Amino acid sequence: MPSKLRLQRINDRIRQELSEMLVKDEIRDPRLAGIFITDVSVDRELAYAEIYISAVEGSARSKEILAGMESASGFIRRMLAERVDLRSFPRLRFHWDPTPERADRIEQLLYSLRQETPAEKTKSDDAAEDAEIEE
């Protein structure tokens, strides 16, 4: 069994190589346009690599993208095995990662709160100033 550090290096290397394959259009599937790899996690036995995917459009095309990745998984695994030096290359499992969408939603909520806060703060500051003037 590899150490935690070695597992992390393998995860990072697979994510880097797969991302490069997508950017350079080495995987020629129109369903895979505009996607990115958010994370890779290889189990301790190096039997499976869990690959987390997201897209610019969000989850609207998630089923289509995952189907495209599954259909290309043999090709992807063979290409990765050539680039990443492992005795036996793990099988690939693809998962949709909703984290970027959730982060975007949180950012929108925080932005709307920031927009509301100055107006409320100004009203309370004005009331405090009026009270000081009256005294």
N, C-alpha and C positions, 0 to 999 in steps of 0.2 A: 504494500500500500504506500502510495506517495505521501510525502509530508504536505501540510497545509500550504506551505509556500510554493511547492511544486504544483499543487492543484491550482492555486491562484495563477501561476504563470501559464499553465495549460489553458485555463479559462480565458485569460487575457489574449493569448496567442490565437486561439480559435476565433474569438470575437473580432480581433484585428483582421485576420485573414478572410473571414466571411464578409466583413464589412468592405474590404478591398474588392472582393469578388463582385459584390453588389454595385459598388461605385464604378468599377471598370466594365460593367455590363458583361461579365463572363457568364452570368446566368441569364440566358436570353428568354425570359418569360415575361410577357407584358403585364401579367398579374402582379409582378414583384417590383413594379416601378414605384418609387417614392417611399420605400420602407427602410427602416434602420434596425440594427440589432441593439437592444438595450442591455442585455446581459446574457452570459453563458455560465452554466454551472455543471461541471462534470462530477459524477459521483466518485466515491473513494476507490471503487473497483475499476474505474475507467471503462465501465460498460455502457453508460448512457451520458449524453451531453444534452442538457435541457437548454434550449435556445429560446430566448424571449424576444419577441418582435413587436414593433409598433410602426405606425405609419403617420405621415403628415396629415392625412385626411381624418384620422381618428378611427374609431372602431366600425365605421360604416362598411368597410371592405374586409373586415377581419377574417371572415370565413373563406373568402376568395383568396386572400393572401396566404392563409394557412394551408389551403388546398394546393396552391402553387408551390409552396415550400415542400410539402409532403411529396408532390409528384417529382420534384427535382432533388429529393433527399439523397438518392443513390449517387447522382452526379456530384452533388455538393460534398458528400462524404468522401468520395474518391479524390476529388480535388484537394480537400482539406488534408487527407491522409498523405498526399504528395508533399504538402507544404509544412505540416507539423509532424515532427519526428517522434512517433510513438510506436511501440511494438505492435499493438492492435488498436485501431482507431475506434472510439466509442460510436454507438448508434445515435442518431440524431432524433430528438423529440422537439417539436416546435410548439410554442405556447404564445398566446396573445398577451401583451403586457399593457394594461390600462394605466400604468403609472403616469406617463406624460399627459394623458387626458385629465387625470385627477389633479395633477400639479397645475395644469392650465386653469382648471375650474377654481382651485384654491386661490390662484393669482387673481382671477377675475373678482372673486369675493373680497379679497383683501383690497383690491383697487377700489371697488365700490364703497367699502367701509372708509377708506382714506378720503374719498370724495365727499362723503356725508359728514365726517368728523370735523373738518374745518368750519363748516357752517354752524354746527352745534356749538363748537368751541367759541366761535365769534359771538354768538348770542349770549352765552354764559359770561364771557369776558365783558361784553357791553353792559350786562346787568350788574356785574361787580363794580364796574367803573361808575355807573349811575349811582349806586349805593354809596360809593366813596365820595362822590361829588355832593350828594345830599347831606352828608354828615358834616 
